[in-house]
Amino acid sequence: MAIAQIRYEGDGTWTLYFGERYGKWTMYFDLDTNQPINAILDEIGMDPTGIFWG
């Protein structure tokens, strides 16, 4: 099951994507793009929208 994908942007920042039910990765818009990795991992763990863990 696709939960989350974190993509390195090459400048020390990362962008978060979530897996749709059809297998497509979609950018997660509830967090500003190009965040440090710790902010991304915190967002996945907290899951304020319920998109990662339901």
PDB file of N, CA, C, O and CB in Angstrom:
ATOM      1  N   MET A   1       0.839  -1.169   0.000  1.00  0.00           N
ATOM      2  CA  MET A   1       0.000   0.000   0.000  1.00  0.00           C
ATOM      3  C   MET A   1       0.889   1.238   0.000  1.00  0.00           C
ATOM      4  O   MET A   1       1.805   1.352   0.814  1.00  0.00           O
ATOM      5  CB  MET A   1      -0.957  -0.005   1.210  1.00  0.00           C
ATOM      6  N   ALA A   2       0.619   2.145  -0.898  1.00  0.00           N
ATOM      7  CA  ALA A   2       1.373   3.398  -0.971  1.00  0.00           C
ATOM      8  C   ALA A   2       0.877   4.344   0.128  1.00  0.00           C
ATOM      9  O   ALA A   2      -0.300   4.704   0.161  1.00  0.00           O
ATOM     10  CB  ALA A   2       1.228   4.060  -2.384  1.00  0.00           C
ATOM     11  N   ILE A   3       1.770   4.736   1.011  1.00  0.00           N
ATOM     12  CA  ILE A   3       1.412   5.632   2.111  1.00  0.00           C
ATOM     13  C   ILE A   3       1.914   7.045   1.834  1.00  0.00           C
ATOM     14  O   ILE A   3       1.126   7.986   1.745  1.00  0.00           O
ATOM     15  CB  ILE A   3       1.987   5.113   3.441  1.00  0.00           C
ATOM     16  N   ALA A   4       3.221   7.182   1.700  1.00  0.00           N
ATOM     17  CA  ALA A   4       3.826   8.501   1.504  1.00  0.00           C
ATOM     18  C   ALA A   4       5.094   8.355   0.678  1.00  0.00           C
ATOM     19  O   ALA A   4       5.760   7.320   0.704  1.00  0.00           O
ATOM     20  CB  ALA A   4       4.135   9.183   2.866  1.00  0.00           C
ATOM     21  N   GLN A   5       5.410   9.407  -0.051  1.00  0.00           N
ATOM     22  CA  GLN A   5       6.652   9.467  -0.805  1.00  0.00           C
ATOM     23  C   GLN A   5       7.267  10.838  -0.540  1.00  0.00           C
ATOM     24  O   GLN A   5       6.594  11.866  -0.614  1.00  0.00           O
ATOM     25  CB  GLN A   5       6.413   9.222  -2.349  1.00  0.00           C
ATOM     26  N   ILE A   6       8.543  10.825  -0.233  1.00  0.00           N
ATOM     27  CA  ILE A   6       9.270  12.067   0.024  1.00  0.00           C
ATOM     28  C   ILE A   6      10.313  12.214  -1.076  1.00  0.00           C
ATOM     29  O   ILE A   6      11.142  11.326  -1.277  1.00  0.00           O
ATOM     30  CB  ILE A   6       9.937  12.070   1.457  1.00  0.00           C
ATOM     31  N   ARG A   7      10.271  13.331  -1.784  1.00  0.00           N
ATOM     32  CA  ARG A   7      11.206  13.550  -2.891  1.00  0.00           C
ATOM     33  C   ARG A   7      12.180  14.670  -2.548  1.00  0.00           C
ATOM     34  O   ARG A   7      11.788  15.762  -2.136  1.00  0.00           O
ATOM     35  CB  ARG A   7      10.444  13.884  -4.193  1.00  0.00           C
ATOM     36  N   TYR A   8      13.449  14.368  -2.730  1.00  0.00           N
ATOM     37  CA  TYR A   8      14.507  15.348  -2.491  1.00  0.00           C
ATOM     38  C   TYR A   8      14.556  16.318  -3.661  1.00  0.00           C
ATOM     39  O   TYR A   8      14.586  15.898  -4.818  1.00  0.00           O
ATOM     40  CB  TYR A   8      15.885  14.653  -2.293  1.00  0.00           C
ATOM     41  N   GLU A   9      14.563  17.601  -3.368  1.00  0.00           N
ATOM     42  CA  GLU A   9      14.537  18.635  -4.404  1.00  0.00           C
ATOM     43  C   GLU A   9      15.930  19.104  -4.816  1.00  0.00           C
ATOM     44  O   GLU A   9      16.056  19.932  -5.718  1.00  0.00           O
ATOM     45  CB  GLU A   9      13.735  19.816  -3.924  1.00  0.00           C
ATOM     46  N   GLY A  10      16.980  18.587  -4.168  1.00  0.00           N
ATOM     47  CA  GLY A  10      18.335  18.901  -4.580  1.00  0.00           C
ATOM     48  C   GLY A  10      18.956  20.117  -3.930  1.00  0.00           C
ATOM     49  O   GLY A  10      20.137  20.392  -4.142  1.00  0.00           O
ATOM     50  N   ASP A  11      18.198  20.841  -3.151  1.00  0.00           N
ATOM     51  CA  ASP A  11      18.734  22.035  -2.499  1.00  0.00           C
ATOM     52  C   ASP A  11      18.625  21.944  -0.978  1.00  0.00           C
ATOM     53  O   ASP A  11      18.604  22.958  -0.280  1.00  0.00           O
ATOM     54  CB  ASP A  11      18.004  23.279  -3.000  1.00  0.00           C
ATOM     55  N   GLY A  12      18.555  20.715  -0.481  1.00  0.00           N
ATOM     56  CA  GLY A  12      18.438  20.505   0.957  1.00  0.00           C
ATOM     57  C   GLY A  12      17.007  20.476   1.451  1.00  0.00           C
ATOM     58  O   GLY A  12      16.775  20.389   2.657  1.00  0.00           O
ATOM     59  N   THR A  13      16.042  20.548   0.545  1.00  0.00           N
ATOM     60  CA  THR A  13      14.643  20.517   0.935  1.00  0.00           C
ATOM     61  C   THR A  13      13.932  19.335   0.275  1.00  0.00           C
ATOM     62  O   THR A  13      14.443  18.712  -0.655  1.00  0.00           O
ATOM     63  CB  THR A  13      13.952  21.838   0.562  1.00  0.00           C
ATOM     64  N   TRP A  14      12.746  19.054   0.786  1.00  0.00           N
ATOM     65  CA  TRP A  14      11.994  17.872   0.392  1.00  0.00           C
ATOM     66  C   TRP A  14      10.543  18.249   0.110  1.00  0.00           C
ATOM     67  O   TRP A  14      10.045  19.252   0.622  1.00  0.00           O
ATOM     68  CB  TRP A  14      12.072  16.788   1.484  1.00  0.00           C
ATOM     69  N   THR A  15       9.868  17.440  -0.705  1.00  0.00           N
ATOM     70  CA  THR A  15       8.457  17.631  -0.992  1.00  0.00           C
ATOM     71  C   THR A  15       7.736  16.320  -0.709  1.00  0.00           C
ATOM     72  O   THR A  15       8.245  15.241  -1.013  1.00  0.00           O
ATOM     73  CB  THR A  15       8.233  18.094  -2.465  1.00  0.00           C
ATOM     74  N   LEU A  16       6.549  16.425  -0.125  1.00  0.00           N
ATOM     75  CA  LEU A  16       5.778  15.266   0.313  1.00  0.00           C
ATOM     76  C   LEU A  16       4.656  14.948  -0.677  1.00  0.00           C
ATOM     77  O   LEU A  16       3.976  15.843  -1.178  1.00  0.00           O
ATOM     78  CB  LEU A  16       5.197  15.510   1.712  1.00  0.00           C
ATOM     79  N   TYR A  17       4.480  13.655  -0.945  1.00  0.00           N
ATOM     80  CA  TYR A  17       3.412  13.159  -1.814  1.00  0.00           C
ATOM     81  C   TYR A  17       2.659  12.055  -1.073  1.00  0.00           C
ATOM     82  O   TYR A  17       3.220  11.365  -0.223  1.00  0.00           O
ATOM     83  CB  TYR A  17       3.986  12.631  -3.177  1.00  0.00           C
ATOM     84  N   PHE A  18       1.378  11.903  -1.411  1.00  0.00           N
ATOM     85  CA  PHE A  18       0.603  10.797  -0.852  1.00  0.00           C
ATOM     86  C   PHE A  18       0.145   9.883  -1.977  1.00  0.00           C
ATOM     87  O   PHE A  18      -0.024  10.313  -3.118  1.00  0.00           O
ATOM     88  CB  PHE A  18      -0.612  11.320  -0.045  1.00  0.00           C
ATOM     89  N   GLY A  19      -0.051   8.622  -1.638  1.00  0.00           N
ATOM     90  CA  GLY A  19      -0.471   7.641  -2.626  1.00  0.00           C
ATOM     91  C   GLY A  19      -1.982   7.600  -2.740  1.00  0.00           C
ATOM     92  O   GLY A  19      -2.681   7.391  -1.749  1.00  0.00           O
ATOM     93  N   GLU A  20      -2.487   7.799  -3.951  1.00  0.00           N
ATOM     94  CA  GLU A  20      -3.918   7.691  -4.190  1.00  0.00           C
ATOM     95  C   GLU A  20      -4.315   6.228  -4.303  1.00  0.00           C
ATOM     96  O   GLU A  20      -3.454   5.361  -4.456  1.00  0.00           O
ATOM     97  CB  GLU A  20      -4.320   8.460  -5.460  1.00  0.00           C
ATOM     98  N   ARG A  21      -5.582   5.952  -4.231  1.00  0.00           N
ATOM     99  CA  ARG A  21      -6.048   4.565  -4.281  1.00  0.00           C
ATOM    100  C   ARG A  21      -5.789   3.888  -5.614  1.00  0.00           C
ATOM    101  O   ARG A  21      -5.813   2.660  -5.699  1.00  0.00           O
ATOM    102  CB  ARG A  21      -7.513   4.513  -3.982  1.00  0.00           C
ATOM    103  N   TYR A  22      -5.540   4.675  -6.662  1.00  0.00           N
ATOM    104  CA  TYR A  22      -5.265   4.111  -7.980  1.00  0.00           C
ATOM    105  C   TYR A  22      -3.771   3.990  -8.276  1.00  0.00           C
ATOM    106  O   TYR A  22      -3.383   3.688  -9.405  1.00  0.00           O
ATOM    107  CB  TYR A  22      -5.922   4.956  -9.039  1.00  0.00           C
ATOM    108  N   GLY A  23      -2.927   4.226  -7.256  1.00  0.00           N
ATOM    109  CA  GLY A  23      -1.491   4.048  -7.396  1.00  0.00           C
ATOM    110  C   GLY A  23      -0.734   5.269  -7.877  1.00  0.00           C
ATOM    111  O   GLY A  23       0.469   5.178  -8.123  1.00  0.00           O
ATOM    112  N   LYS A  24      -1.387   6.397  -8.018  1.00  0.00           N
ATOM    113  CA  LYS A  24      -0.740   7.627  -8.468  1.00  0.00           C
ATOM    114  C   LYS A  24      -0.258   8.426  -7.252  1.00  0.00           C
ATOM    115  O   LYS A  24      -0.930   8.477  -6.222  1.00  0.00           O
ATOM    116  CB  LYS A  24      -1.713   8.479  -9.336  1.00  0.00           C
ATOM    117  N   TRP A  25       0.916   9.046  -7.391  1.00  0.00           N
ATOM    118  CA  TRP A  25       1.435   9.919  -6.339  1.00  0.00           C
ATOM    119  C   TRP A  25       0.960  11.340  -6.590  1.00  0.00           C
ATOM    120  O   TRP A  25       1.073  11.853  -7.703  1.00  0.00           O
ATOM    121  CB  TRP A  25       2.985   9.862  -6.276  1.00  0.00           C
ATOM    122  N   THR A  26       0.424  11.978  -5.546  1.00  0.00           N
ATOM    123  CA  THR A  26      -0.104  13.334  -5.638  1.00  0.00           C
ATOM    124  C   THR A  26       0.562  14.198  -4.581  1.00  0.00           C
ATOM    125  O   THR A  26       0.739  13.764  -3.442  1.00  0.00           O
ATOM    126  CB  THR A  26      -1.644  13.347  -5.470  1.00  0.00           C
ATOM    127  N   MET A  27       0.934  15.430  -4.954  1.00  0.00           N
ATOM    128  CA  MET A  27       1.577  16.321  -3.999  1.00  0.00           C
ATOM    129  C   MET A  27       0.632  16.629  -2.843  1.00  0.00           C
ATOM    130  O   MET A  27      -0.556  16.887  -3.039  1.00  0.00           O
ATOM    131  CB  MET A  27       2.025  17.619  -4.687  1.00  0.00           C
ATOM    132  N   TYR A  28       1.174  16.596  -1.670  1.00  0.00           N
ATOM    133  CA  TYR A  28       0.441  16.910  -0.443  1.00  0.00           C
ATOM    134  C   TYR A  28       0.485  18.424  -0.257  1.00  0.00           C
ATOM    135  O   TYR A  28       1.547  18.990   0.006  1.00  0.00           O
ATOM    136  CB  TYR A  28       1.050  16.158   0.807  1.00  0.00           C
ATOM    137  N   PHE A  29      -0.677  19.085  -0.393  1.00  0.00           N
ATOM    138  CA  PHE A  29      -0.720  20.545  -0.410  1.00  0.00           C
ATOM    139  C   PHE A  29      -0.943  21.185   0.960  1.00  0.00           C
ATOM    140  O   PHE A  29      -0.919  22.410   1.071  1.00  0.00           O
ATOM    141  CB  PHE A  29      -1.796  20.992  -1.335  1.00  0.00           C
ATOM    142  N   ASP A  30      -1.161  20.381   2.006  1.00  0.00           N
ATOM    143  CA  ASP A  30      -1.417  20.959   3.322  1.00  0.00           C
ATOM    144  C   ASP A  30      -0.147  21.317   4.089  1.00  0.00           C
ATOM    145  O   ASP A  30      -0.208  21.715   5.252  1.00  0.00           O
ATOM    146  CB  ASP A  30      -2.231  20.004   4.136  1.00  0.00           C
ATOM    147  N   LEU A  31       0.997  21.174   3.434  1.00  0.00           N
ATOM    148  CA  LEU A  31       2.291  21.556   3.996  1.00  0.00           C
ATOM    149  C   LEU A  31       3.034  22.308   2.898  1.00  0.00           C
ATOM    150  O   LEU A  31       3.046  21.875   1.746  1.00  0.00           O
ATOM    151  CB  LEU A  31       3.115  20.296   4.506  1.00  0.00           C
ATOM    152  N   ASP A  32       3.645  23.419   3.245  1.00  0.00           N
ATOM    153  CA  ASP A  32       4.397  24.168   2.241  1.00  0.00           C
ATOM    154  C   ASP A  32       5.427  23.270   1.575  1.00  0.00           C
ATOM    155  O   ASP A  32       6.016  22.404   2.222  1.00  0.00           O
ATOM    156  CB  ASP A  32       5.083  25.390   2.875  1.00  0.00           C
ATOM    157  N   THR A  33       5.642  23.475   0.287  1.00  0.00           N
ATOM    158  CA  THR A  33       6.637  22.685  -0.428  1.00  0.00           C
ATOM    159  C   THR A  33       8.041  23.053   0.031  1.00  0.00           C
ATOM    160  O   THR A  33       8.255  24.090   0.658  1.00  0.00           O
ATOM    161  CB  THR A  33       6.502  22.889  -1.943  1.00  0.00           C
ATOM    162  N   ASN A  34       8.977  22.194  -0.288  1.00  0.00           N
ATOM    163  CA  ASN A  34      10.397  22.404   0.009  1.00  0.00           C
ATOM    164  C   ASN A  34      10.668  22.599   1.494  1.00  0.00           C
ATOM    165  O   ASN A  34      11.221  23.615   1.916  1.00  0.00           O
ATOM    166  CB  ASN A  34      10.909  23.599  -0.754  1.00  0.00           C
ATOM    167  N   GLN A  35      10.269  21.614   2.266  1.00  0.00           N
ATOM    168  CA  GLN A  35      10.462  21.616   3.710  1.00  0.00           C
ATOM    169  C   GLN A  35      11.688  20.786   4.087  1.00  0.00           C
ATOM    170  O   GLN A  35      12.093  19.909   3.324  1.00  0.00           O
ATOM    171  CB  GLN A  35       9.208  21.077   4.422  1.00  0.00           C
ATOM    172  N   PRO A  36      12.284  21.049   5.251  1.00  0.00           N
ATOM    173  CA  PRO A  36      13.341  20.157   5.730  1.00  0.00           C
ATOM    174  C   PRO A  36      12.740  18.788   6.060  1.00  0.00           C
ATOM    175  O   PRO A  36      11.550  18.685   6.358  1.00  0.00           O
ATOM    176  CB  PRO A  36      14.056  20.761   6.980  1.00  0.00           C
ATOM    177  N   ILE A  37      13.547  17.760   6.006  1.00  0.00           N
ATOM    178  CA  ILE A  37      13.069  16.389   6.185  1.00  0.00           C
ATOM    179  C   ILE A  37      12.354  16.188   7.515  1.00  0.00           C
ATOM    180  O   ILE A  37      11.377  15.441   7.571  1.00  0.00           O
ATOM    181  CB  ILE A  37      14.227  15.423   6.083  1.00  0.00           C
ATOM    182  N   ASN A  38      12.807  16.827   8.579  1.00  0.00           N
ATOM    183  CA  ASN A  38      12.155  16.663   9.887  1.00  0.00           C
ATOM    184  C   ASN A  38      10.719  17.158   9.867  1.00  0.00           C
ATOM    185  O   ASN A  38       9.853  16.552  10.498  1.00  0.00           O
ATOM    186  CB  ASN A  38      12.936  17.405  10.965  1.00  0.00           C
ATOM    187  N   ALA A  39      10.448  18.240   9.160  1.00  0.00           N
ATOM    188  CA  ALA A  39       9.083  18.762   9.056  1.00  0.00           C
ATOM    189  C   ALA A  39       8.191  17.789   8.294  1.00  0.00           C
ATOM    190  O   ALA A  39       7.024  17.610   8.642  1.00  0.00           O
ATOM    191  CB  ALA A  39       9.081  20.137   8.364  1.00  0.00           C
ATOM    192  N   ILE A  40       8.732  17.166   7.264  1.00  0.00           N
ATOM    193  CA  ILE A  40       7.978  16.192   6.465  1.00  0.00           C
ATOM    194  C   ILE A  40       7.632  14.969   7.324  1.00  0.00           C
ATOM    195  O   ILE A  40       6.486  14.521   7.338  1.00  0.00           O
ATOM    196  CB  ILE A  40       8.793  15.761   5.204  1.00  0.00           C
ATOM    197  N   LEU A  41       8.618  14.440   8.031  1.00  0.00           N
ATOM    198  CA  LEU A  41       8.376  13.260   8.863  1.00  0.00           C
ATOM    199  C   LEU A  41       7.386  13.552   9.979  1.00  0.00           C
ATOM    200  O   LEU A  41       6.561  12.701  10.311  1.00  0.00           O
ATOM    201  CB  LEU A  41       9.683  12.753   9.454  1.00  0.00           C
ATOM    202  N   ASP A  42       7.455  14.738  10.561  1.00  0.00           N
ATOM    203  CA  ASP A  42       6.496  15.132  11.591  1.00  0.00           C
ATOM    204  C   ASP A  42       5.082  15.180  11.027  1.00  0.00           C
ATOM    205  O   ASP A  42       4.137  14.727  11.673  1.00  0.00           O
ATOM    206  CB  ASP A  42       6.873  16.492  12.184  1.00  0.00           C
ATOM    207  N   GLU A  43       4.937  15.727   9.825  1.00  0.00           N
ATOM    208  CA  GLU A  43       3.615  15.834   9.198  1.00  0.00           C
ATOM    209  C   GLU A  43       3.022  14.448   8.933  1.00  0.00           C
ATOM    210  O   GLU A  43       1.832  14.227   9.163  1.00  0.00           O
ATOM    211  CB  GLU A  43       3.707  16.632   7.879  1.00  0.00           C
ATOM    212  N   ILE A  44       3.841  13.522   8.455  1.00  0.00           N
ATOM    213  CA  ILE A  44       3.371  12.158   8.216  1.00  0.00           C
ATOM    214  C   ILE A  44       2.949  11.510   9.535  1.00  0.00           C
ATOM    215  O   ILE A  44       1.906  10.858   9.604  1.00  0.00           O
ATOM    216  CB  ILE A  44       4.470  11.313   7.525  1.00  0.00           C
ATOM    217  N   GLY A  45       3.747  11.686  10.567  1.00  0.00           N
ATOM    218  CA  GLY A  45       3.436  11.095  11.867  1.00  0.00           C
ATOM    219  C   GLY A  45       2.182  11.669  12.500  1.00  0.00           C
ATOM    220  O   GLY A  45       1.377  10.928  13.064  1.00  0.00           O
ATOM    221  N   MET A  46       2.008  12.978  12.413  1.00  0.00           N
ATOM    222  CA  MET A  46       0.820  13.622  12.987  1.00  0.00           C
ATOM    223  C   MET A  46      -0.421  13.366  12.140  1.00  0.00           C
ATOM    224  O   MET A  46      -1.519  13.210  12.674  1.00  0.00           O
ATOM    225  CB  MET A  46       1.048  15.127  13.127  1.00  0.00           C
ATOM    226  N   ASP A  47      -0.249  13.323  10.826  1.00  0.00           N
ATOM    227  CA  ASP A  47      -1.321  13.068   9.866  1.00  0.00           C
ATOM    228  C   ASP A  47      -2.592  13.870  10.169  1.00  0.00           C
ATOM    229  O   ASP A  47      -3.648  13.283  10.403  1.00  0.00           O
ATOM    230  CB  ASP A  47      -1.646  11.589   9.847  1.00  0.00           C
ATOM    231  N   PRO A  48      -2.499  15.208  10.167  1.00  0.00           N
ATOM    232  CA  PRO A  48      -3.663  16.029  10.551  1.00  0.00           C
ATOM    233  C   PRO A  48      -4.859  15.909   9.606  1.00  0.00           C
ATOM    234  O   PRO A  48      -5.981  16.215  10.007  1.00  0.00           O
ATOM    235  CB  PRO A  48      -3.252  17.468  10.627  1.00  0.00           C
ATOM    236  N   THR A  49      -4.651  15.478   8.379  1.00  0.00           N
ATOM    237  CA  THR A  49      -5.759  15.352   7.427  1.00  0.00           C
ATOM    238  C   THR A  49      -6.290  13.921   7.339  1.00  0.00           C
ATOM    239  O   THR A  49      -7.342  13.692   6.742  1.00  0.00           O
ATOM    240  CB  THR A  49      -5.315  15.817   6.050  1.00  0.00           C
ATOM    241  N   GLY A  50      -5.584  12.962   7.920  1.00  0.00           N
ATOM    242  CA  GLY A  50      -5.995  11.564   7.859  1.00  0.00           C
ATOM    243  C   GLY A  50      -5.720  10.897   6.514  1.00  0.00           C
ATOM    244  O   GLY A  50      -6.261   9.828   6.232  1.00  0.00           O
ATOM    245  N   ILE A  51      -4.887  11.514   5.689  1.00  0.00           N
ATOM    246  CA  ILE A  51      -4.636  10.978   4.357  1.00  0.00           C
ATOM    247  C   ILE A  51      -3.602   9.854   4.352  1.00  0.00           C
ATOM    248  O   ILE A  51      -3.609   9.021   3.446  1.00  0.00           O
ATOM    249  CB  ILE A  51      -4.182  12.082   3.446  1.00  0.00           C
ATOM    250  N   PHE A  52      -2.720   9.817   5.337  1.00  0.00           N
ATOM    251  CA  PHE A  52      -1.679   8.790   5.369  1.00  0.00           C
ATOM    252  C   PHE A  52      -2.118   7.552   6.146  1.00  0.00           C
ATOM    253  O   PHE A  52      -1.961   6.433   5.659  1.00  0.00           O
ATOM    254  CB  PHE A  52      -0.408   9.356   5.981  1.00  0.00           C
ATOM    255  N   TRP A  53      -2.653   7.732   7.320  1.00  0.00           N
ATOM    256  CA  TRP A  53      -2.974   6.615   8.197  1.00  0.00           C
ATOM    257  C   TRP A  53      -4.477   6.413   8.382  1.00  0.00           C
ATOM    258  O   TRP A  53      -4.903   5.522   9.116  1.00  0.00           O
ATOM    259  CB  TRP A  53      -2.326   6.824   9.535  1.00  0.00           C
ATOM    260  N   GLY A  54      -5.276   7.245   7.714  1.00  0.00           N
ATOM    261  CA  GLY A  54      -6.742   7.072   7.777  1.00  0.00           C
ATOM    262  C   GLY A  54      -7.283   7.713   8.946  1.00  0.00           C
ATOM    263  O   GLY A  54      -8.493   7.675   9.166  1.00  0.00           O
TER     264      GLY A  54
END
